[in-house]
């Protein structure tokens, strides 16, 4: 039981801390509300759990043998974060109802996890700490715990954004908020240079 509690604590620390997925959830919640943002939340959760399972069942060994893949993931992640930052920075600040194409989707959330070095580090470190023996039962237990904790953590960021939307009524305030979120994404991208 203490291993399961430790897994949950690790999952919470890794999932609730600021990162690109959480910044996008915050911005989505602010612009589109909690309900529509839950697609991104679910995508991010599923994307991470699949990454965690792949890591637990041997992907980390492939990355050790082919370190160039780690570099490719890092550069692709940086490019994706900069693209998302650019989209946020260029947003006009108008909330348009029915603009589903602009909302972060399930796929965006899932893809962000696979391009997010923070997610890769959490997956490799978590599996190394709790499932170093490769026991399938523990891998699946960790994945289930992580699913619940990750979903609730990212949803908290989306809820916070939805809550903040009450105070950001003007397009000017929304543009400033979006540019602040864009700056945070750029900061996340730049921080990848040191991984």
N, C-alpha and C positions, 0 to 999 in steps of 0.2 A: 504493500500500500504506500509506503514512503517513496518508492520509486515513481509511482503514478503521480503523487503530489509534487515531487521534484520535476517531473516532466511538465506538469501543468504550470508550475512556476516559471520554468524556462520558456515555455510557449507564450505565457503572458508577457514576460519581459521583452521577448523578441517581437511580439505582435503589436503591442500597444505603443512601443517607442516610435518616435517620428521617423518617417521614411517616405519614399516616393509614393507608395501605394496609399499610405494614410493621408498624404497631402492631397492626392487626387480625390480620395473619398471625402475629405473635408470640403474641398472646392465643389464637388458634385452635390453634396448635401446642401451647401449654401445656395447653389444655383437652381437645383432641380427638386430639392426636398428629399426626405429620407426614403420614401417608397421607391422612386425611380433609381436612387443610388444603391439600393440593395442588390441590383444586378451586378454592379461593379464589386460590391462586397462579396457576393457569392462567387464570382469569377476569381477574385483574388484568393479566396479561401481554397477553392477547388484547385486552382493553379499551384498554390503552395503545397497542398497535401500531396498532389501528384508528384511534385518535385521531391518532397520528403520521402515518399515511397520509392521513387527511382533511386534516390541517394541511399536509402537503407538497403535496397536490394542490389547495390553494386556500382551505381554510377560514379561514386566518389573514387573508385579504383580506376575507372576510365580516365577521369580528370587527372589523377596522379601520373598515369602513363602518357597522357597527351596534354601537357600544360598549356599548349597553344590554344586549346579549347577554352580554358579559363580566361585567357586574354581576349579571345573573340567574344565571349559572353560579356566581359567587362566593357569592351568598346561598343558592342551593340546596345548594352544597357545605357551607356552614356548618351549615345545618339538618340535613343528612344526618349530618355528623360528630357533632353534638350528640345526635341520635337514637341513633347507635351508642354514644356515651359513656353515655347514659342506660341502654341495654340492658346494657352491661357493669357499670355501677355497681349496678344492681338485681339482678344475677345472685346466686344464693344460694350459689355456691361449691361446689356438689355436682357431681361429674362423673357424668353419667348416660349409661350406654352405651345406644346405640340412639336417642339424642336428635338425629336428623339434622336436624330442623326448626330447631334453634338454631345449627347449624354455618354459618359463612360459606360461601356457595355460589359457584359460577362466576359467576352473575349479580351477586352482591354485589361481588365483586372487579372485574368489568368496570364496573359502575355507579359504583363508588368512583372509578375513574380519570377518568371523564367529569365527575364532580362535584368533582374534586380540582384546585384551582388550581396546585398544585405540578406536576401532570402536564401541565396546559396550558402552563405556563411552560417546562417541559422540551421539550415538543413544538415550541412556537414558536421557542424559542431554538436548539434543535438543528437544526431545518430552516433557520432563518436563517443559522446558522453554517456548515453543511455542504452545503446544497442550495439556496442562494439563487437559483440559475439555474433551478430547477424541473425539472432533468433526471430523468426517470423512473427510469433505471437506478440513479442514486444514491439516490433516494427509497426504492426497493425494497431496495437494499443496506443502507441505514441501518435500515430496518424489520426486516430479517432479523437484523442484528447486535443491535438493541435487543431483539428477541424472546428471543434466547438469554441476553443479559446480564440483562434484567429478570426472566426466569423464575428464573435462578439466584440473583439478589439477593434477591427476595422469598421464595424457598424457604429461603434462609439464615436469614431472620427466623423462618419457621415452624419450622425445625429447632431454632433457639435456644429457642423456646418449648417444643418437645417435650423438649429437654434439661433445661430448668428445671423441668419437671413432676415430675422425680425428687425435687426438693427441696421441693415444695409439696404435702405429703400431707394436710394438714388443710383442712377447708372454710374455716377462719378465714384461713389463709395464701392460699388461692385467692381469697377475697373481697378481701383486701388487694391482691393482685396485680391483680385485675380493676379495682379502684378506682384503682390507680395508672395502669393502661392507659387508663381512662376519663378521668382527669385529663390525660393526654398528648393524648388526642383533643380534649378541650376546649381545651387549649393550641393545638393545630393550628387549631381552628375560630376561636379568638380572633385568631390571627396573620393570618387572612385579612382582617381589618379593615384591614390596612396594605397590601394588594395593590391 
